Amino acid sequence: MDKGGVVREMFDRIARRYDLTNSVMTAGIDASWRRKAIDVLDPAVDARLLDLCCGTGVMTRDLASRTPNGHVIGVDFSPVMLEVARAKNSKSNIEFVQADALHLPFENESFDGATMGFSMRNLVDVAEGLREIRRVLRPGASFVNLEISKPPNLVWRKMFYLHFYGVVPLLGRIVGGDAAAYRYLPQSLVNFPDADRLAGMFAAAGFEHARYIRLLGGIVTIHSGMRPASVAVADSGRLEQAGVA
């Protein structure tokens, strides 16, 4: 089984305890991080939004609350995660779709904004994922990514790593009921780009104004970028601007 299939199967296993486990691991702070990410996106009340790798739909529901006259589509490749998301949803402006974030079943320029929460490090190809997200955004629309990161301060980083690589797997076994899954999730950060490099990948994928905000000393970062309003993107992914080869 390829990496994508392994990750999908893992998320299927932990879906029903996923929200509880996250709340315990972060002491509930994750809710404020999601609100901050949505503040960065700053969607219009009638926006059509995409929540990628939506899992159990927590951020999807938060987005729907901010866009009462809009429509939010939550996408995930785990059918069990989506089953939980649909069971928890009571909002009429949400739709859940099973799909791979690297191959979205939407037309070009379909959305006024997009988010992803704590999932980018699980993508098989981050660069390809960023290009695919840019494809479905309308010109001038933004993508906001919320993710675990590597604190720049070495002392704070060591303290965070003690928690992330030591305590998280233990809590995952006790609360989440799946020790293997919660060993994998911390390990997925090892080869994930740091905040500066990820911002560079946003820019390379064709996003303007790529920037990031560090939260809790850099344990979490919010990256954002905008699809240019006046730039044509070639199929190859190379940016072409009038008069520029």
N, C-alpha and C positions, 0 to 999 in steps of 0.2 A: 504494500500500500504506500502511495506517495505521501509527502508531508501534509498536503491539503487534506487527504482522506484521514490520516492519523489525527490531525487537529480537530476535524469535524466530529469524529467518533468520540474524542475526549470531551468536547463541549456537550455532546449529547448526553454523556454520562453524568456530568456535573450540573446540568441545566436546572434541575428542580431545587437545588440548594445554593445556587450560584449567588443570588442576591443576599441571602443571609450570610454566606461566607464572606462576601466582599464587605458587608457592613461591619462584621466582626474584625476583619483584618485591618480596616481603615478607621475603626472607631466611629464610623458614620460620616467621616469627613469627605468621602467620595461624593456625597450629594452636593456639597458646596463647590467642589471642583467642576461638576457638570454644569451647575448654574453659571459659574464663571465662564466656562467655554461657550455657553449659549449667549452670555452677555457680549463676548467677543464677536460672535456671529451677528448679533443684533438684527434678527430677521424682522421683516415687515409682518404685520398682523395677518396679511393675506398671502404670505409666501408659500411657494411649493418647495418643500425641503426633502432632503434625502439623509437618513441616518444609517450609515454603513456599519456592518458587523454589529447590528443592534442588540444581539443577545436577547435578553428577556424584556427588552423594550423600555428600560428605565429612562434613558435619554430621549427616546422617541416620544414618550408621554410628556416629558418636560418641554420638548419642542412644540408639541401640539397645544400645550397650555399657553405658550407664548404666541401662537399663531391661530387664534380661534376662528378666523375667517379663511385660513389657508388649508393646506393638505400636507401631511407628512407620511412618507413611505419609509418603513423600516425594513432593511435588507439583512439577511443572515443566511449562511449556508447550512446551519444546524437546524434540522426539522424539529427537534425537541425544544431547543431554545425558542423557536417561533411558536410552538404549541403553548409554552409557558407565557410568552408575550401576549398572545391572543387571549388567554384565560385571564390575564391581569388587566387587560385594556377595557375601559368603559367609554372611551372618547370616539366620537363619530368621524373625526377628521384624520384618522390613522388607518393606514393599510400596511399589512405585513406581506413581504414577498421573499420566497426562498431563492437565493441567487448567490453566486460567487462574486465577491467585490472586484475581482480581476476581470470579470466578463459580465458587466451589468446589462440587463435586458431592457435598456431604455435608450431612446433616441438621443442624438446629439443635442446639447443645449436645452435640456428638459427641466432643470431645477434652478431655483433662486438662491440656493445655498445647500451645503452638505456638512455633516459632522461624522466623526468616528471617535469612539471612546474606548480606550484601553484595549485596542485590537490590532493596531498597525504592526506591532512586532510579531504578530502571528501570520502576516501575509507571506506567501511564498516569494513574492517579488515586490518589494516596496515601491521601487521606481515605476514598475508597470501599473501598480495600484494607483499611484498619484496621477499618471497619465490618463487612466480610465476615469478617475474622478473628474479631472479637468474636462474631459470630453463631454460629460453629461451636464456640466454647469453652463448656464447662460453667461454671455459676456458681462463682466462686472460682478459676477457672483463669487462668493467666498467659500472656501473649505476650511474648517476648523478641526484640528486633531488634538485630542486629549490623551496623554500617554505617560506611563511610568518612564522616568529618565534617570540619568546618572548625575548626581550632585557634583558640582565643580569643586567644592571644598573637600579636601581629602579626608579630614576627620569626620565630617558629616556623612561623607560617602561610606566610610567604613561602618559607621553606626547604622546607616540605612541598610547596608548589605547584611549586617548581622540579623536584622529583622527580616529582610526580604528572602534571604537564602537559608535562614535558620528557623525563624518563627513561622513564616508563611506556610511552608510545607507541613509543619506540625499542626497548625490551625486547619489547613486544608484536609488533613487526615481526620481530625476530630470533628470539625464542623461540616466540612464538605463531603466527607465520607469517601475521598479518593486521593490517597497519598501520591500516586503516580502523576495525576494531573497537576497537583499543586507542587510537585517537584519540577515539572516541565515549565509551568508558567514563569517562575523566576528565571529559569535558565534561558528563556526566550529573550531576555534582556541582554545577555552576554554579547551577542554579535549585532545587536540593534544599534543604529547610528546614534551618536550623542546629539545634543540639541543643535549645535552649530552645523554639523554635517547634515542633519535632517532638514534644516532650513535651506541648505544648499541644494538638497534633492528637490525640495518644493520649487525652487527657482529653476532648476534644470528641467523639471517637468512642465514648465510654462506658467507658473504662478508668479504674479507680481506682488510686490510688497510682502515678501515672505519674512515672517518674524516669529518670535516666540516669547512667551512669558513663563518665568520659572515660579512654581508654587512650592511652598514648604521647603525652601532652600534648594530647589532643583530636583526634589524627589519626583515631582510631576511637572510636565511642561505642557503648555498649550501653544501649538503651532498654528499659524494661519497664513493664508495666501489667497489672492484674488485672480480669477481668470481675466486676462486683459480684455478691456472693452474694444480695443482697436487693433488687435493683433490676430492675424490668421495663423492657424496651426496646421501644418502639413500632416499628412497621414503618417509620415515617418516619425512624427513627434518633434521635428525640428521647427523652431519658430522662424517665421518669415514676416518681416515688416516692410512696408512700402519703401523701396529704395535700398533695402539692406539684404544682401545675399545670405 
